[in-house]
Amino acid sequence: MFTLENYKESANVIKELTNGFRPEVLLILGSGLGYLGDSIEDAISIDYFSIPQFKVSTAPGHHGKLICGMLEGKRVALMQGRFHYYEGYSLEEIAYPVRVMHLLGAHTLIVTNAAGCINEKWSAGELMLIQDHIKFFIDSPLRGQNINAFGVRFPDSTHIYTPRLQQIALAEAENFDIPLRKGVYFYFPGPQYETPSEIRAARLLGGDAAGMSTVPEVIAASHCGMEVLGFSLLTNMASGILDKPLTEEEVLLASEAAKPKFSCLVCACLRKI
């Protein structure tokens, strides 16, 4: 269990390494999507291992760096790579950076992920605005003694993804003629891809995309009172929809192909926040 002092120590180290930088927006980017870090002006890059309590990012396409600077006129902290449950980390450890960034001043979280497409009416390569999520496995990043400095013991989750930011995303997608689906993200622990039966169950329960990330960070951000905007890149059709195996390479290739529209949409939303 982390204490408030742990979070403050990490925040102070980042503050020292960035000459007192105070982010407005935290960006957490998924597999193959960390390229936006190359667009940050006056960038200061920090390896995760330089920050107390931060973990090592081991997933393919995750560079394990925190980049602070200016993007689209906003002070941003961008995580090039995140932590996952399947890497052996607890949900509290996965969500740790969110609370640290909140202490530094971040009021908004923009989170992206690569996900499998559950909705059979959609196609791989499309973008989805996350309107809600489903998490069934027991653990939570808020499990254990509550730290009142971050939020209440039993936080409301009715609008965990901020409606105001969703409207901005939909308007900007229309402005730039970027098709944007609206749907529900179904959180699986991984690292194995889901079985066809699990995907059928998720579809019956209302899931549109399946993935192994995002939800712990979003829960922690909402608990802190941060606004949240989430996107999924539907890199492949989920297990059992097509008669072919799922691979990491497919995910990374789809991420590369989606760079122009994905970066355009995220940056457009950032300007309007």
C-alpha positions as CSV (number, residue, x, y, z in Angstrom):
1,M,0.0,0.0,0.0
2,F,1.3,3.5,-0.9
3,T,1.0,6.4,1.5
4,L,0.4,10.0,0.7
5,E,4.1,10.6,1.4
6,N,5.1,8.1,-1.3
7,Y,3.0,10.1,-3.8
8,K,4.5,13.4,-2.6
9,E,8.0,12.1,-2.9
10,S,7.5,11.0,-6.5
11,A,5.9,14.4,-7.3
12,N,8.8,16.3,-5.8
13,V,11.4,14.3,-7.8
14,I,9.5,15.1,-11.0
15,K,9.3,18.7,-10.0
16,E,13.0,18.9,-9.4
17,L,13.9,17.1,-12.7
18,T,11.6,19.4,-14.7
19,N,12.5,22.7,-13.0
20,G,9.1,23.0,-11.3
21,F,6.9,22.0,-14.3
22,R,3.2,21.7,-13.4
23,P,1.1,19.8,-16.0
24,E,-2.4,20.6,-16.8
25,V,-3.1,17.4,-18.7
26,L,-1.9,13.9,-18.4
27,L,-1.7,11.8,-21.5
28,I,-1.3,8.0,-21.2
29,L,-0.8,6.4,-24.6
30,G,-1.2,2.8,-25.5
31,S,0.6,0.3,-27.6
32,G,2.4,1.9,-30.5
33,L,0.8,5.3,-29.8
34,G,3.6,7.0,-27.9
35,Y,4.7,8.9,-31.0
36,L,2.9,12.1,-29.9
37,G,5.8,12.5,-27.4
38,D,7.9,13.6,-30.4
39,S,5.7,16.6,-31.0
40,I,6.1,18.1,-27.5
41,E,7.8,21.5,-27.4
42,D,10.5,22.3,-24.8
43,A,10.3,18.6,-23.9
44,I,12.0,17.2,-20.8
45,S,12.2,13.4,-20.8
46,I,12.5,11.3,-17.7
47,D,13.0,7.5,-17.6
48,Y,10.5,5.8,-15.3
49,F,13.3,4.2,-13.2
50,S,14.4,7.7,-12.2
51,I,11.0,8.3,-10.4
52,P,10.4,6.7,-7.0
53,Q,7.7,4.0,-7.0
54,F,7.3,4.1,-10.8
55,K,7.5,0.7,-12.4
56,V,9.2,-0.6,-15.6
57,S,7.1,-0.7,-18.7
58,T,7.7,-4.0,-20.5
59,A,5.0,-4.2,-23.1
60,P,6.0,-3.9,-26.8
61,G,5.7,-0.3,-28.1
62,H,5.9,1.2,-24.6
63,H,9.1,3.2,-24.2
64,G,8.9,3.8,-20.4
65,K,9.4,7.6,-20.4
66,L,7.6,10.5,-18.9
67,I,7.8,13.6,-21.2
68,C,6.8,17.0,-19.9
69,G,6.4,20.1,-22.1
70,M,4.0,22.0,-24.3
71,L,1.6,20.5,-26.8
72,E,-1.2,22.4,-28.5
73,G,-0.7,25.3,-26.1
74,K,-1.2,23.1,-23.0
75,R,1.3,22.0,-20.3
76,V,1.2,18.2,-20.7
77,A,2.8,15.2,-19.0
78,L,2.9,12.4,-21.5
79,M,3.5,8.8,-20.5
80,Q,5.2,6.9,-23.3
81,G,4.1,3.5,-22.1
82,R,1.9,2.4,-19.2
83,F,1.9,-0.4,-16.7
84,H,-0.4,-3.5,-16.9
85,Y,-1.8,-6.0,-14.5
86,Y,-0.4,-8.8,-16.7
87,E,3.2,-7.5,-16.1
88,G,2.8,-8.5,-12.5
89,Y,1.8,-5.1,-11.1
90,S,-1.2,-4.4,-8.8
91,L,-3.9,-2.0,-9.9
92,E,-2.7,0.4,-7.3
93,E,0.8,0.4,-8.9
94,I,-0.7,0.8,-12.4
95,A,-2.7,3.9,-11.3
96,Y,0.2,5.3,-9.2
97,P,1.3,7.9,-11.8
98,V,-2.2,9.4,-12.1
99,R,-2.2,10.4,-8.5
100,V,1.3,11.8,-8.7
101,M,0.3,13.9,-11.7
102,H,-2.8,15.1,-9.9
103,L,-0.6,16.3,-7.1
104,L,1.5,18.2,-9.6
105,G,-1.6,20.0,-11.0
106,A,-3.0,17.8,-13.7
107,H,-6.8,18.3,-13.9
108,T,-7.5,16.2,-17.0
109,L,-6.6,12.7,-18.2
110,I,-6.5,11.8,-21.9
111,V,-6.0,8.0,-22.2
112,T,-5.7,5.9,-25.3
113,N,-5.4,2.2,-25.9
114,A,-5.2,-0.5,-28.6
115,A,-8.2,-2.8,-28.3
116,G,-9.9,-5.7,-30.0
117,C,-13.2,-5.0,-31.7
118,I,-16.1,-6.9,-30.2
119,N,-18.8,-5.1,-32.1
120,E,-19.4,-7.2,-35.3
121,K,-20.9,-4.2,-37.1
122,W,-17.6,-2.3,-36.9
123,S,-14.2,-2.9,-38.5
124,A,-10.5,-3.1,-37.5
125,G,-8.7,0.2,-37.9
126,E,-11.6,2.4,-36.6
127,L,-11.4,4.7,-33.6
128,M,-13.8,4.4,-30.6
129,L,-14.7,7.1,-28.1
130,I,-15.0,5.3,-24.7
131,Q,-18.3,6.2,-23.1
132,D,-18.1,3.7,-20.3
133,H,-16.3,0.5,-19.2
134,I,-17.0,-2.9,-17.7
135,K,-14.6,-4.3,-15.2
136,F,-15.5,-7.7,-13.6
137,F,-12.3,-8.9,-11.9
138,I,-12.3,-8.2,-8.2
139,D,-9.3,-5.9,-7.6
140,S,-9.5,-2.1,-7.7
141,P,-6.8,0.7,-7.6
142,L,-8.8,2.1,-4.7
143,R,-8.7,-1.1,-2.6
144,G,-7.3,-0.6,0.9
145,Q,-7.2,2.4,3.2
146,N,-8.6,5.4,1.4
147,I,-6.4,8.5,1.1
148,N,-8.8,11.3,1.7
149,A,-6.5,13.8,0.0
150,F,-7.4,12.2,-3.3
151,G,-11.1,11.5,-2.9
152,V,-13.9,10.0,-0.9
153,R,-14.1,6.4,0.2
154,F,-17.0,5.5,-2.2
155,P,-16.7,7.6,-5.3
156,D,-19.5,7.8,-7.9
157,S,-18.9,6.3,-11.3
158,T,-21.9,7.5,-13.2
159,H,-19.9,9.8,-15.4
160,I,-16.4,8.4,-15.0
161,Y,-15.7,9.5,-18.6
162,T,-16.6,13.2,-18.7
163,P,-19.6,14.0,-20.9
164,R,-18.3,17.5,-21.7
165,L,-15.0,16.1,-23.1
166,Q,-16.9,13.5,-25.1
167,Q,-18.9,16.2,-26.8
168,I,-15.7,18.0,-27.7
169,A,-14.2,14.8,-29.2
170,L,-17.3,14.1,-31.3
171,A,-17.4,17.7,-32.6
172,E,-13.7,17.7,-33.4
173,A,-14.0,14.3,-35.1
174,E,-16.7,15.7,-37.3
175,N,-14.7,18.8,-38.0
176,F,-11.8,16.8,-39.3
177,D,-14.0,14.1,-41.0
178,I,-12.6,11.4,-38.7
179,P,-15.1,8.5,-38.2
180,L,-15.5,8.0,-34.4
181,R,-17.5,5.2,-32.9
182,K,-19.1,5.4,-29.5
183,G,-18.9,2.4,-27.2
184,V,-18.1,0.5,-24.1
185,Y,-14.6,-0.8,-23.2
186,F,-14.5,-4.3,-21.6
187,Y,-11.4,-4.7,-19.3
188,F,-9.7,-8.1,-19.4
189,P,-6.5,-8.9,-17.3
190,G,-4.5,-10.6,-20.0
191,P,-1.8,-11.3,-21.1
192,Q,-3.5,-14.0,-23.1
193,Y,-6.0,-12.8,-25.6
194,E,-9.6,-13.5,-24.8
195,T,-11.3,-16.7,-25.8
196,P,-14.1,-16.7,-28.4
197,S,-16.6,-17.6,-25.6
198,E,-15.3,-14.7,-23.4
199,I,-15.8,-12.3,-26.4
200,R,-19.4,-13.6,-27.0
201,A,-20.1,-13.0,-23.3
202,A,-18.7,-9.5,-23.4
203,R,-20.8,-8.7,-26.4
204,L,-24.0,-9.9,-24.7
205,L,-23.1,-7.8,-21.7
206,G,-22.7,-4.6,-23.8
207,G,-19.0,-4.5,-24.6
208,D,-17.8,-3.0,-27.9
209,A,-14.0,-3.3,-27.5
210,A,-11.8,-5.5,-25.4
211,G,-8.5,-4.5,-23.9
212,M,-6.0,-5.0,-21.0
213,S,-5.4,-1.5,-19.8
214,T,-6.9,2.0,-19.2
215,V,-9.5,1.2,-16.5
216,P,-7.2,1.3,-13.4
217,E,-5.9,4.8,-14.4
218,V,-9.4,6.1,-15.2
219,I,-10.8,4.9,-11.9
220,A,-7.9,6.7,-10.0
221,A,-8.3,9.8,-12.1
222,S,-12.0,10.0,-11.5
223,H,-11.5,9.4,-7.8
224,C,-9.2,12.5,-7.8
225,G,-11.8,14.6,-9.4
226,M,-10.0,14.7,-12.8
227,E,-11.9,15.0,-16.0
228,V,-11.3,11.9,-18.3
229,L,-11.4,11.5,-22.1
230,G,-10.7,8.0,-23.5
231,F,-10.1,6.6,-27.0
232,S,-9.6,3.0,-28.3
233,L,-7.9,2.2,-31.6
234,L,-9.6,-1.0,-32.7
235,T,-6.5,-2.7,-34.0
236,N,-8.1,-6.1,-34.8
237,M,-11.4,-8.0,-34.6
238,A,-11.6,-9.8,-31.3
239,S,-11.2,-13.5,-30.9
240,G,-13.6,-15.8,-32.7
241,I,-15.0,-13.2,-35.1
242,L,-12.5,-14.0,-37.8
243,D,-10.9,-17.4,-38.4
244,K,-7.3,-16.4,-37.6
245,P,-5.1,-16.0,-34.6
246,L,-4.4,-12.7,-32.8
247,T,-0.8,-11.4,-32.7
248,E,1.2,-8.5,-31.2
249,E,2.4,-7.6,-34.7
250,E,-1.1,-7.0,-35.9
251,V,-1.7,-4.5,-33.1
252,L,1.5,-2.5,-33.8
253,L,0.9,-2.4,-37.5
254,A,-2.6,-1.1,-37.0
255,S,-1.3,1.5,-34.6
256,E,1.2,2.7,-37.2
257,A,-1.5,3.0,-39.9
258,A,-3.7,5.0,-37.6
259,K,-1.1,7.6,-36.7
260,P,-2.4,10.5,-38.8
261,K,-6.1,10.4,-37.7
262,F,-5.4,9.4,-34.1
263,S,-2.9,12.2,-33.5
264,C,-5.0,14.7,-35.3
265,L,-8.0,13.9,-33.1
266,V,-6.1,13.9,-29.8
267,C,-4.4,17.2,-30.6
268,A,-7.7,18.8,-31.7
269,C,-9.3,17.8,-28.4
270,L,-6.3,19.0,-26.4
271,R,-6.7,22.5,-28.0
272,K,-10.3,22.7,-26.9
273,I,-9.9,21.5,-23.3
